[in-house]
Amino acid sequence: MQWTFSIGWFLGGLVIMCAGGAIVYFYKQISDTFASGANSYDKVKLAGIITIGVGFLCLTNLHSSIIYAIFHLIMPGIFP
């Protein structure tokens, strides 16, 4: 599978990374409002960091290559 640049995935990944950054920046307010308070501060920050990682994969358009590799490992005869 060949890598290609896509402006749509670039902008989408940028939005996802900004959302993850906002989660990391406002983790206390998010945790107090939507989660169980101080018990989940680290969980909310981890979710934000994971969101930033997924956004980076989408930004660089590598998500399709990773999904292709996983499916190729699971079902090698289906995909060329």
Phi and psi restraints in degrees (range 20) as a CNS / XPLOR table:
assign (resid 1 and name C) (resid 2 and name N)
       (resid 2 and name CA) (resid 2 and name C) 1.0 -100.9 20.0 2
assign (resid 2 and name N) (resid 2 and name CA)
       (resid 2 and name C) (resid 3 and name N) 1.0 144.0 20.0 2
assign (resid 2 and name C) (resid 3 and name N)
       (resid 3 and name CA) (resid 3 and name C) 1.0 -82.3 20.0 2
assign (resid 3 and name N) (resid 3 and name CA)
       (resid 3 and name C) (resid 4 and name N) 1.0 134.2 20.0 2
assign (resid 3 and name C) (resid 4 and name N)
       (resid 4 and name CA) (resid 4 and name C) 1.0 -133.2 20.0 2
assign (resid 4 and name N) (resid 4 and name CA)
       (resid 4 and name C) (resid 5 and name N) 1.0 146.8 20.0 2
assign (resid 4 and name C) (resid 5 and name N)
       (resid 5 and name CA) (resid 5 and name C) 1.0 -84.4 20.0 2
assign (resid 5 and name N) (resid 5 and name CA)
       (resid 5 and name C) (resid 6 and name N) 1.0 137.9 20.0 2
assign (resid 5 and name C) (resid 6 and name N)
       (resid 6 and name CA) (resid 6 and name C) 1.0 -133.2 20.0 2
assign (resid 6 and name N) (resid 6 and name CA)
       (resid 6 and name C) (resid 7 and name N) 1.0 123.4 20.0 2
assign (resid 6 and name C) (resid 7 and name N)
       (resid 7 and name CA) (resid 7 and name C) 1.0 -67.0 20.0 2
assign (resid 7 and name N) (resid 7 and name CA)
       (resid 7 and name C) (resid 8 and name N) 1.0 -31.3 20.0 2
assign (resid 7 and name C) (resid 8 and name N)
       (resid 8 and name CA) (resid 8 and name C) 1.0 -65.0 20.0 2
assign (resid 8 and name N) (resid 8 and name CA)
       (resid 8 and name C) (resid 9 and name N) 1.0 -47.2 20.0 2
assign (resid 8 and name C) (resid 9 and name N)
       (resid 9 and name CA) (resid 9 and name C) 1.0 -68.4 20.0 2
assign (resid 9 and name N) (resid 9 and name CA)
       (resid 9 and name C) (resid 10 and name N) 1.0 -31.5 20.0 2
assign (resid 9 and name C) (resid 10 and name N)
       (resid 10 and name CA) (resid 10 and name C) 1.0 -62.6 20.0 2
assign (resid 10 and name N) (resid 10 and name CA)
       (resid 10 and name C) (resid 11 and name N) 1.0 -48.5 20.0 2
assign (resid 10 and name C) (resid 11 and name N)
       (resid 11 and name CA) (resid 11 and name C) 1.0 -68.3 20.0 2
assign (resid 11 and name N) (resid 11 and name CA)
       (resid 11 and name C) (resid 12 and name N) 1.0 -39.1 20.0 2
assign (resid 11 and name C) (resid 12 and name N)
       (resid 12 and name CA) (resid 12 and name C) 1.0 -62.7 20.0 2
assign (resid 12 and name N) (resid 12 and name CA)
       (resid 12 and name C) (resid 13 and name N) 1.0 -43.4 20.0 2
assign (resid 12 and name C) (resid 13 and name N)
       (resid 13 and name CA) (resid 13 and name C) 1.0 -64.6 20.0 2
assign (resid 13 and name N) (resid 13 and name CA)
       (resid 13 and name C) (resid 14 and name N) 1.0 -36.0 20.0 2
assign (resid 13 and name C) (resid 14 and name N)
       (resid 14 and name CA) (resid 14 and name C) 1.0 -65.0 20.0 2
assign (resid 14 and name N) (resid 14 and name CA)
       (resid 14 and name C) (resid 15 and name N) 1.0 -40.9 20.0 2
assign (resid 14 and name C) (resid 15 and name N)
       (resid 15 and name CA) (resid 15 and name C) 1.0 -65.0 20.0 2
assign (resid 15 and name N) (resid 15 and name CA)
       (resid 15 and name C) (resid 16 and name N) 1.0 -42.5 20.0 2
assign (resid 15 and name C) (resid 16 and name N)
       (resid 16 and name CA) (resid 16 and name C) 1.0 -63.3 20.0 2
assign (resid 16 and name N) (resid 16 and name CA)
       (resid 16 and name C) (resid 17 and name N) 1.0 -40.9 20.0 2
assign (resid 16 and name C) (resid 17 and name N)
       (resid 17 and name CA) (resid 17 and name C) 1.0 -65.7 20.0 2
assign (resid 17 and name N) (resid 17 and name CA)
       (resid 17 and name C) (resid 18 and name N) 1.0 -38.1 20.0 2
assign (resid 17 and name C) (resid 18 and name N)
       (resid 18 and name CA) (resid 18 and name C) 1.0 -66.2 20.0 2
assign (resid 18 and name N) (resid 18 and name CA)
       (resid 18 and name C) (resid 19 and name N) 1.0 -38.5 20.0 2
assign (resid 18 and name C) (resid 19 and name N)
       (resid 19 and name CA) (resid 19 and name C) 1.0 -64.6 20.0 2
assign (resid 19 and name N) (resid 19 and name CA)
       (resid 19 and name C) (resid 20 and name N) 1.0 -42.5 20.0 2
assign (resid 19 and name C) (resid 20 and name N)
       (resid 20 and name CA) (resid 20 and name C) 1.0 -63.6 20.0 2
assign (resid 20 and name N) (resid 20 and name CA)
       (resid 20 and name C) (resid 21 and name N) 1.0 -39.1 20.0 2
assign (resid 20 and name C) (resid 21 and name N)
       (resid 21 and name CA) (resid 21 and name C) 1.0 -64.2 20.0 2
assign (resid 21 and name N) (resid 21 and name CA)
       (resid 21 and name C) (resid 22 and name N) 1.0 -38.8 20.0 2
assign (resid 21 and name C) (resid 22 and name N)
       (resid 22 and name CA) (resid 22 and name C) 1.0 -65.8 20.0 2
assign (resid 22 and name N) (resid 22 and name CA)
       (resid 22 and name C) (resid 23 and name N) 1.0 -37.2 20.0 2
assign (resid 22 and name C) (resid 23 and name N)
       (resid 23 and name CA) (resid 23 and name C) 1.0 -63.4 20.0 2
assign (resid 23 and name N) (resid 23 and name CA)
       (resid 23 and name C) (resid 24 and name N) 1.0 -43.6 20.0 2
assign (resid 23 and name C) (resid 24 and name N)
       (resid 24 and name CA) (resid 24 and name C) 1.0 -67.1 20.0 2
assign (resid 24 and name N) (resid 24 and name CA)
       (resid 24 and name C) (resid 25 and name N) 1.0 -38.4 20.0 2
assign (resid 24 and name C) (resid 25 and name N)
       (resid 25 and name CA) (resid 25 and name C) 1.0 -70.6 20.0 2
assign (resid 25 and name N) (resid 25 and name CA)
       (resid 25 and name C) (resid 26 and name N) 1.0 -41.2 20.0 2
assign (resid 25 and name C) (resid 26 and name N)
       (resid 26 and name CA) (resid 26 and name C) 1.0 -104.9 20.0 2
assign (resid 26 and name N) (resid 26 and name CA)
       (resid 26 and name C) (resid 27 and name N) 1.0 34.7 20.0 2
assign (resid 26 and name C) (resid 27 and name N)
       (resid 27 and name CA) (resid 27 and name C) 1.0 -63.6 20.0 2
assign (resid 27 and name N) (resid 27 and name CA)
       (resid 27 and name C) (resid 28 and name N) 1.0 -33.6 20.0 2
assign (resid 27 and name C) (resid 28 and name N)
       (resid 28 and name CA) (resid 28 and name C) 1.0 -68.5 20.0 2
assign (resid 28 and name N) (resid 28 and name CA)
       (resid 28 and name C) (resid 29 and name N) 1.0 -45.2 20.0 2
assign (resid 28 and name C) (resid 29 and name N)
       (resid 29 and name CA) (resid 29 and name C) 1.0 -66.0 20.0 2
assign (resid 29 and name N) (resid 29 and name CA)
       (resid 29 and name C) (resid 30 and name N) 1.0 -40.9 20.0 2
assign (resid 29 and name C) (resid 30 and name N)
       (resid 30 and name CA) (resid 30 and name C) 1.0 -65.2 20.0 2
assign (resid 30 and name N) (resid 30 and name CA)
       (resid 30 and name C) (resid 31 and name N) 1.0 -42.5 20.0 2
assign (resid 30 and name C) (resid 31 and name N)
       (resid 31 and name CA) (resid 31 and name C) 1.0 -67.4 20.0 2
assign (resid 31 and name N) (resid 31 and name CA)
       (resid 31 and name C) (resid 32 and name N) 1.0 -40.8 20.0 2
assign (resid 31 and name C) (resid 32 and name N)
       (resid 32 and name CA) (resid 32 and name C) 1.0 -67.5 20.0 2
assign (resid 32 and name N) (resid 32 and name CA)
       (resid 32 and name C) (resid 33 and name N) 1.0 -35.6 20.0 2
assign (resid 32 and name C) (resid 33 and name N)
       (resid 33 and name CA) (resid 33 and name C) 1.0 -82.4 20.0 2
assign (resid 33 and name N) (resid 33 and name CA)
       (resid 33 and name C) (resid 34 and name N) 1.0 -47.5 20.0 2
assign (resid 33 and name C) (resid 34 and name N)
       (resid 34 and name CA) (resid 34 and name C) 1.0 -105.1 20.0 2
assign (resid 34 and name N) (resid 34 and name CA)
       (resid 34 and name C) (resid 35 and name N) 1.0 -18.6 20.0 2
assign (resid 34 and name C) (resid 35 and name N)
       (resid 35 and name CA) (resid 35 and name C) 1.0 -117.0 20.0 2
assign (resid 35 and name N) (resid 35 and name CA)
       (resid 35 and name C) (resid 36 and name N) 1.0 -160.7 20.0 2
assign (resid 35 and name C) (resid 36 and name N)
       (resid 36 and name CA) (resid 36 and name C) 1.0 -94.9 20.0 2
assign (resid 36 and name N) (resid 36 and name CA)
       (resid 36 and name C) (resid 37 and name N) 1.0 34.6 20.0 2
assign (resid 36 and name C) (resid 37 and name N)
       (resid 37 and name CA) (resid 37 and name C) 1.0 78.6 20.0 2
assign (resid 37 and name N) (resid 37 and name CA)
       (resid 37 and name C) (resid 38 and name N) 1.0 -139.9 20.0 2
assign (resid 37 and name C) (resid 38 and name N)
       (resid 38 and name CA) (resid 38 and name C) 1.0 -64.1 20.0 2
assign (resid 38 and name N) (resid 38 and name CA)
       (resid 38 and name C) (resid 39 and name N) 1.0 -20.8 20.0 2
assign (resid 38 and name C) (resid 39 and name N)
       (resid 39 and name CA) (resid 39 and name C) 1.0 -66.3 20.0 2
assign (resid 39 and name N) (resid 39 and name CA)
       (resid 39 and name C) (resid 40 and name N) 1.0 -23.4 20.0 2
assign (resid 39 and name C) (resid 40 and name N)
       (resid 40 and name CA) (resid 40 and name C) 1.0 -115.8 20.0 2
assign (resid 40 and name N) (resid 40 and name CA)
       (resid 40 and name C) (resid 41 and name N) 1.0 18.3 20.0 2
assign (resid 40 and name C) (resid 41 and name N)
       (resid 41 and name CA) (resid 41 and name C) 1.0 -58.2 20.0 2
assign (resid 41 and name N) (resid 41 and name CA)
       (resid 41 and name C) (resid 42 and name N) 1.0 -48.2 20.0 2
assign (resid 41 and name C) (resid 42 and name N)
       (resid 42 and name CA) (resid 42 and name C) 1.0 -67.2 20.0 2
assign (resid 42 and name N) (resid 42 and name CA)
       (resid 42 and name C) (resid 43 and name N) 1.0 -34.6 20.0 2
assign (resid 42 and name C) (resid 43 and name N)
       (resid 43 and name CA) (resid 43 and name C) 1.0 -66.0 20.0 2
assign (resid 43 and name N) (resid 43 and name CA)
       (resid 43 and name C) (resid 44 and name N) 1.0 -39.3 20.0 2
assign (resid 43 and name C) (resid 44 and name N)
       (resid 44 and name CA) (resid 44 and name C) 1.0 -69.1 20.0 2
assign (resid 44 and name N) (resid 44 and name CA)
       (resid 44 and name C) (resid 45 and name N) 1.0 -40.8 20.0 2
assign (resid 44 and name C) (resid 45 and name N)
       (resid 45 and name CA) (resid 45 and name C) 1.0 -63.6 20.0 2
assign (resid 45 and name N) (resid 45 and name CA)
       (resid 45 and name C) (resid 46 and name N) 1.0 -39.6 20.0 2
assign (resid 45 and name C) (resid 46 and name N)
       (resid 46 and name CA) (resid 46 and name C) 1.0 -63.8 20.0 2
assign (resid 46 and name N) (resid 46 and name CA)
       (resid 46 and name C) (resid 47 and name N) 1.0 -41.3 20.0 2
assign (resid 46 and name C) (resid 47 and name N)
       (resid 47 and name CA) (resid 47 and name C) 1.0 -61.9 20.0 2
assign (resid 47 and name N) (resid 47 and name CA)
       (resid 47 and name C) (resid 48 and name N) 1.0 -38.2 20.0 2
assign (resid 47 and name C) (resid 48 and name N)
       (resid 48 and name CA) (resid 48 and name C) 1.0 -66.0 20.0 2
assign (resid 48 and name N) (resid 48 and name CA)
       (resid 48 and name C) (resid 49 and name N) 1.0 -40.4 20.0 2
assign (resid 48 and name C) (resid 49 and name N)
       (resid 49 and name CA) (resid 49 and name C) 1.0 -68.3 20.0 2
assign (resid 49 and name N) (resid 49 and name CA)
       (resid 49 and name C) (resid 50 and name N) 1.0 -39.4 20.0 2
assign (resid 49 and name C) (resid 50 and name N)
       (resid 50 and name CA) (resid 50 and name C) 1.0 -63.7 20.0 2
assign (resid 50 and name N) (resid 50 and name CA)
       (resid 50 and name C) (resid 51 and name N) 1.0 -39.6 20.0 2
assign (resid 50 and name C) (resid 51 and name N)
       (resid 51 and name CA) (resid 51 and name C) 1.0 -62.8 20.0 2
assign (resid 51 and name N) (resid 51 and name CA)
       (resid 51 and name C) (resid 52 and name N) 1.0 -39.3 20.0 2
assign (resid 51 and name C) (resid 52 and name N)
       (resid 52 and name CA) (resid 52 and name C) 1.0 -63.4 20.0 2
assign (resid 52 and name N) (resid 52 and name CA)
       (resid 52 and name C) (resid 53 and name N) 1.0 -41.1 20.0 2
assign (resid 52 and name C) (resid 53 and name N)
       (resid 53 and name CA) (resid 53 and name C) 1.0 -63.1 20.0 2
assign (resid 53 and name N) (resid 53 and name CA)
       (resid 53 and name C) (resid 54 and name N) 1.0 -43.7 20.0 2
assign (resid 53 and name C) (resid 54 and name N)
       (resid 54 and name CA) (resid 54 and name C) 1.0 -65.2 20.0 2
assign (resid 54 and name N) (resid 54 and name CA)
       (resid 54 and name C) (resid 55 and name N) 1.0 -39.3 20.0 2
assign (resid 54 and name C) (resid 55 and name N)
       (resid 55 and name CA) (resid 55 and name C) 1.0 -62.1 20.0 2
assign (resid 55 and name N) (resid 55 and name CA)
       (resid 55 and name C) (resid 56 and name N) 1.0 -38.6 20.0 2
assign (resid 55 and name C) (resid 56 and name N)
       (resid 56 and name CA) (resid 56 and name C) 1.0 -65.6 20.0 2
assign (resid 56 and name N) (resid 56 and name CA)
       (resid 56 and name C) (resid 57 and name N) 1.0 -40.0 20.0 2
assign (resid 56 and name C) (resid 57 and name N)
       (resid 57 and name CA) (resid 57 and name C) 1.0 -62.9 20.0 2
assign (resid 57 and name N) (resid 57 and name CA)
       (resid 57 and name C) (resid 58 and name N) 1.0 -41.3 20.0 2
assign (resid 57 and name C) (resid 58 and name N)
       (resid 58 and name CA) (resid 58 and name C) 1.0 -69.2 20.0 2
assign (resid 58 and name N) (resid 58 and name CA)
       (resid 58 and name C) (resid 59 and name N) 1.0 -38.1 20.0 2
assign (resid 58 and name C) (resid 59 and name N)
       (resid 59 and name CA) (resid 59 and name C) 1.0 -60.8 20.0 2
assign (resid 59 and name N) (resid 59 and name CA)
       (resid 59 and name C) (resid 60 and name N) 1.0 -41.2 20.0 2
assign (resid 59 and name C) (resid 60 and name N)
       (resid 60 and name CA) (resid 60 and name C) 1.0 -90.5 20.0 2
assign (resid 60 and name N) (resid 60 and name CA)
       (resid 60 and name C) (resid 61 and name N) 1.0 1.2 20.0 2
assign (resid 60 and name C) (resid 61 and name N)
       (resid 61 and name CA) (resid 61 and name C) 1.0 61.8 20.0 2
assign (resid 61 and name N) (resid 61 and name CA)
       (resid 61 and name C) (resid 62 and name N) 1.0 33.7 20.0 2
assign (resid 61 and name C) (resid 62 and name N)
       (resid 62 and name CA) (resid 62 and name C) 1.0 -94.8 20.0 2
assign (resid 62 and name N) (resid 62 and name CA)
       (resid 62 and name C) (resid 63 and name N) 1.0 -9.3 20.0 2
assign (resid 62 and name C) (resid 63 and name N)
       (resid 63 and name CA) (resid 63 and name C) 1.0 -61.9 20.0 2
assign (resid 63 and name N) (resid 63 and name CA)
       (resid 63 and name C) (resid 64 and name N) 1.0 -38.4 20.0 2
assign (resid 63 and name C) (resid 64 and name N)
       (resid 64 and name CA) (resid 64 and name C) 1.0 -68.1 20.0 2
assign (resid 64 and name N) (resid 64 and name CA)
       (resid 64 and name C) (resid 65 and name N) 1.0 -34.9 20.0 2
assign (resid 64 and name C) (resid 65 and name N)
       (resid 65 and name CA) (resid 65 and name C) 1.0 -67.5 20.0 2
assign (resid 65 and name N) (resid 65 and name CA)
       (resid 65 and name C) (resid 66 and name N) 1.0 -38.8 20.0 2
assign (resid 65 and name C) (resid 66 and name N)
       (resid 66 and name CA) (resid 66 and name C) 1.0 -68.5 20.0 2
assign (resid 66 and name N) (resid 66 and name CA)
       (resid 66 and name C) (resid 67 and name N) 1.0 -43.7 20.0 2
assign (resid 66 and name C) (resid 67 and name N)
       (resid 67 and name CA) (resid 67 and name C) 1.0 -62.8 20.0 2
assign (resid 67 and name N) (resid 67 and name CA)
       (resid 67 and name C) (resid 68 and name N) 1.0 -41.9 20.0 2
assign (resid 67 and name C) (resid 68 and name N)
       (resid 68 and name CA) (resid 68 and name C) 1.0 -60.3 20.0 2
assign (resid 68 and name N) (resid 68 and name CA)
       (resid 68 and name C) (resid 69 and name N) 1.0 -43.9 20.0 2
assign (resid 68 and name C) (resid 69 and name N)
       (resid 69 and name CA) (resid 69 and name C) 1.0 -64.5 20.0 2
assign (resid 69 and name N) (resid 69 and name CA)
       (resid 69 and name C) (resid 70 and name N) 1.0 -40.6 20.0 2
assign (resid 69 and name C) (resid 70 and name N)
       (resid 70 and name CA) (resid 70 and name C) 1.0 -64.5 20.0 2
assign (resid 70 and name N) (resid 70 and name CA)
       (resid 70 and name C) (resid 71 and name N) 1.0 -47.1 20.0 2
assign (resid 70 and name C) (resid 71 and name N)
       (resid 71 and name CA) (resid 71 and name C) 1.0 -66.3 20.0 2
assign (resid 71 and name N) (resid 71 and name CA)
       (resid 71 and name C) (resid 72 and name N) 1.0 -32.9 20.0 2
assign (resid 71 and name C) (resid 72 and name N)
       (resid 72 and name CA) (resid 72 and name C) 1.0 -68.3 20.0 2
assign (resid 72 and name N) (resid 72 and name CA)
       (resid 72 and name C) (resid 73 and name N) 1.0 -33.4 20.0 2
assign (resid 72 and name C) (resid 73 and name N)
       (resid 73 and name CA) (resid 73 and name C) 1.0 -70.3 20.0 2
assign (resid 73 and name N) (resid 73 and name CA)
       (resid 73 and name C) (resid 74 and name N) 1.0 -38.9 20.0 2
assign (resid 73 and name C) (resid 74 and name N)
       (resid 74 and name CA) (resid 74 and name C) 1.0 -74.3 20.0 2
assign (resid 74 and name N) (resid 74 and name CA)
       (resid 74 and name C) (resid 75 and name N) 1.0 -46.6 20.0 2
assign (resid 74 and name C) (resid 75 and name N)
       (resid 75 and name CA) (resid 75 and name C) 1.0 -128.4 20.0 2
assign (resid 75 and name N) (resid 75 and name CA)
       (resid 75 and name C) (resid 76 and name N) 1.0 80.0 20.0 2
assign (resid 75 and name C) (resid 76 and name N)
       (resid 76 and name CA) (resid 76 and name C) 1.0 -69.5 20.0 2
assign (resid 76 and name N) (resid 76 and name CA)
       (resid 76 and name C) (resid 77 and name N) 1.0 -23.8 20.0 2
assign (resid 76 and name C) (resid 77 and name N)
       (resid 77 and name CA) (resid 77 and name C) 1.0 -84.7 20.0 2
assign (resid 77 and name N) (resid 77 and name CA)
       (resid 77 and name C) (resid 78 and name N) 1.0 -13.9 20.0 2
assign (resid 77 and name C) (resid 78 and name N)
       (resid 78 and name CA) (resid 78 and name C) 1.0 -82.7 20.0 2
assign (resid 78 and name N) (resid 78 and name CA)
       (resid 78 and name C) (resid 79 and name N) 1.0 -43.8 20.0 2
assign (resid 78 and name C) (resid 79 and name N)
       (resid 79 and name CA) (resid 79 and name C) 1.0 -94.5 20.0 2
assign (resid 79 and name N) (resid 79 and name CA)
       (resid 79 and name C) (resid 80 and name N) 1.0 140.5 20.0 2
